[in-house]
């Protein structure tokens, strides 16, 4: 169907199909840039087809539409149209630089580089791989393009050969959906999870779908009546300009919650929720009071994510109520800004900003604040335990604050950006095992740190190390992207010198206890 549409349309109609999804009209130069990128991509990929048999441009067209829907600017959308040219066509980097400039080339190269990382199904290294995706992206727009690309790939996964489907779906579930979640992009997170779910867990998917079907029938019967009394109460209390909607939880997140609740679907209270969007924060608390006056709240289920936002920046009031007719409903109350942030997250901060000179800098600071160092580098960042909700708003890391303050002294936004990025990414290096698994280590780590990160038995018997195929001394510092191979010998033992070559506490501790053991033996 998409193919038919695209064939019949003129170039300007195709571009309009994309740009009309954006919430604000594009300036003329923006439209011109997207049109140029469209024509360029269509020509470069003219001989390519997707697994579905559709012309390749359909994929690029849909990726660009996803980016426009997220509110991204003309340069990001253009890079989205061009994201596969380097990898899949004969077009050179120089040609792209000539036609579209360094910024767009940088975005395309970033997406191409990310394409080389693959999830190989080793859960132990999943967290490192997620971090690596982010570290390698540098410019967060690269990550957003990659997510928009992945969304369309998942929507068309049915056409991909079966033996590849599962790996792609697992990668989506383990890497891309969690990244979308941590960037606060809940709508995208939900879509990616629900598209991948049936490929990774076919039976569970069918079970949950059936359970939900029964459950939602029960709820909907009462819902209209409850919404009517809610509207009446809000009007009576003088709360105006509210927008009330009804949302159903994603299948995959319902499945995960159902598992946590010992497979009792009646214990999953937020399958369906009423969402109330109001003009101000004051209105949020006012509406919460009105609702608790109308229905009895369930104890322990009132959550103030406005005073205590989640680590990914999510803000809202939540309460769960007994409606009196036997149903239990979750209610979410938030302002329009919080609602936009909750659905689009990081992306919503790019809206309207791209293209206004100098603004990228303040954007980037905002993004870094939102991301928060802790979201990525704390040990428990992979889990969404209640602790995150109970803790007060995540503090902006000191270095981000300092850099934001120092911004006034720096005349060149580019210089500032470079400093900020360097600082953000200088904390960790990401290296590979010969099998391609990712291990992340503190900067200045050596092969010894690497060996102990894999297994203490390997650490305790290092006889040599190869980095990128070459033998190196054990104190050699590792760099991003290095492939490290540890050679072991049963007779090799740690020496006290090694402690000086290490950066990680794990390695130092293990070496020390191995040395003590040796002493005792002697
Ligand atoms: Mn693609």
Boltz pocket constraint, residues with backbone or C-beta under 6 A from the ligand:
constraints:
  - pocket:
      binder: B
      contacts: [[A, 59], [A, 83], [A, 84], [A, 149]]
      max_distance: 6.0
